């Protein structure tokens, strides 16, 4: 559900023609916040740092695949 909301924001920011540079910076920051929040949630589960990083990379992989599937369905 969270990735769907991120995708909606992503699409909205891409469509911004008024201030494209600012929209791209906001989009980049949004993804950074998403990954930092995800890393904090993984750490709260009590896993060590190396395992947390490995899990974060796997979550990122699945998330980008999920977002790509949304793009494919949208088009």
ZIQUICOR-V363488 format. One record per backbone hydrogen bond with DSSP energy under -1.0 kcal/mol. NH is the residue of the N-H (numbers start at 1). CO is the residue of the C=O. If there is no record, write none. Layout:
BEGIN
NH,CO  NH,CO
END
This chain:
BEGIN
5,1  6,2  7,3  8,4  9,5  10,6  11,7  12,8  13,9  14,10  15,11  23,19  24,20  25,21  26,22  27,23  28,24  29,25  30,26  31,27  32,28  33,29  34,30  35,31  36,32  37,33  38,34  39,35  40,36  41,37  42,38  43,39  44,40  46,43  52,48  53,49  54,50  55,51  56,52  57,53  58,54  59,55  60,56  61,57  62,58  63,59  64,60  65,61  66,62  67,63  68,64  69,65  70,66  71,67  72,68  73,69  74,70  75,71
END
